[in-house]
Amino acid sequence: MAEVSFLYGSGCIKTEIADERLLAVLEPKAAAPSDKTEAELVAGAMRAPRGSKPLSELANGKKKIVLIASDHTRPVPSRLIVPSMLREIRKGNPDADVTILIATGCHRGTTEAELRAKFGDAIVESEKIVVHDCEDEDNLVEIGTLPSGAALRINRIAAEADLLVAEGFVEPHFFAGFSGGRKSVLPGICARRTVMANHCSKFIDSPFARTGILDGNPIHRDMLAAARMAKLAFVCNVVLDADKKVIFAAAGDPDDAQRAGADFLLGRSMVKPAMADIVISTNGGYPLDQNIYQAVKGMTAAEATVREGGVIIMCAKSGDGHGGERFWKTFRDEKDVGKLLAAFRATAPEDTIPDQWQSQIFARVLSRATVIYLSEAPDELVRDLHMIPVHSLEEAIAEADRILGCKGTITAIPDGVGVIVRE
C-alpha cells in the first residue's frame, strides 16, 4: 500500500492506495537549492535583461513612465520587485513622472489597505498610484484591433505613457498557458469588453488553450499582440515556490522574459500523463481551494490524464461555497452538459459574459468524466453543479469503484495547480 497526501485547505488529507491500483503520483520536481536570496535573484535579472536594454537606459529621456503592477489577487512580491524597478527608472531619469498602475483586469478595485500590504507604506505614501477600472470609459482608449478582430481598449494612462513597463509572475495558467509577461496588459489594464472577447468560447475551445501551451494558443496570441500594441517595453517577472518565495527571475522584453519563466516551469513542473480510470486531484490547498469556481483549475490537470468516461475525484475544501452566482445557476438550471457546451460554443465573441470561460471549461471536464467532489460545501450545492458529494477519500474511491463497476486504476495529483500535465 502507498500512502499519498493531497493538499486540502491549510493542511492535507491522506489515503492509502493499493500498489497494484496506483499508476503514478504526478508531482513537480523539487526546486534546486539556490545560493542567492530573493532580492539577489531579482537584481541579477534586472542586470541581465533578455532581449532588451537595461531599464535605466530605456528610461533615459522618457518623461511619463507607467509601471503596471499586479493587484491584490496575485501573490506577486511587489515589495521586492517594484522598488528595484523604480531605482532603475530613476537611475536613468531622476526627473521622470512615474505612475504605478494597478492591473485589476476585471476584478474589483484594490483598497488602500491592500495596497499598503502589497507595497508597504513608503511606496503608497510617496508614489503616484492609480487603480485600473475596466468600466471607466472616460479613462479607456482604443489603440487598435487585435489579430482576433477585437478592439483593443486600454487604460488611458498607459496609452499616453512615454515608457510602459510591468512587474509580475509566471505560473501555469489553465487556458492562457502561463501567466506573466503580456498578461499585465491583457487582461490587466484593458476594458471589460476587450477581456471578454479574448476569453471567448472559440478561443477557450481551442486544443491549444491549455495549461503550459503558448505556441498556437489563440488567447496568448491576442495577449501578446495587445502588449506589443500598447508598447510594453520591459517586464520583471518571477517564479514562486509553494511558500511564495522567489526561485527564479527574468527581466527584459515581455515575451522573452515570460518565455524564460515558462521554460523554467516546464523543466520543473511538466509531468507526463498516466492515463487512469480514476484521477485524484486538488486545487493546491488554501487559498486556492476556497470555492468550487476556482477548483475548476485543478480539475483540468485531472482532465488531461483521466480516461474518457472515467472518474475525477476533486479535493477542494470550498468553505466559501460556489464562488460565483452565475456559475452556480448556469449548472443548476441546465442538467444537460451537452446543451451547455453547445450554447457556449454558439456564443459570439462580443456576447461573451463574465465567468463564461470557467463554465465552459467545467462543462468540458464534466463531459469527459464523472466528478466526485470532496469538500465542506453543502451536498445540495455540489449536486447542483453536476458532481457527487463525498466527505472522505475512502468514500470517494469506493464511490468511483461503484460507478466504474470495478476497482479501477488510479493516478494521484497532490497539487493540481502545481503541475503541467502534457506529453
Secondary structure, DSSP 4 states (H G I P E B T S, - for coil): -EEEEEEETTEEEEEEE-TTTEEEE--PPPPPP-SS-HHHHHHHHHHS-BSS--HHHHHTT--EEEEEEE-TTS---HHHHHHHHHHHHHHH-TT-EEEEEEE-TTSPPPPHHHHHHHH-HHHHHHSEEEE--TT-GGGEEEEEE-TTS-EEEEEHHHHT-SEEEEEEE--EETTTEE-SGGGGTTTTTB-HHHHHHHT-HHHHTSTTSSTT--TT-HHHHHHHHHHHHTTEEEEEEEEE-TTS-EEEEEEESHHHHHHHHHHHHHHHHEE----EEEEEEE--STTTTSSHHHHHHHHHHHHTTEEEEEEEEEE---TTTTS-HHHHHHHHS---HHHHHHHHHT--GGG--TTHHHHHHHHHHHHHSEEEEESSS-HHHHHHTT-EEESSHHHHHHHHHHHHTS---EEE-S-TTS-EE--
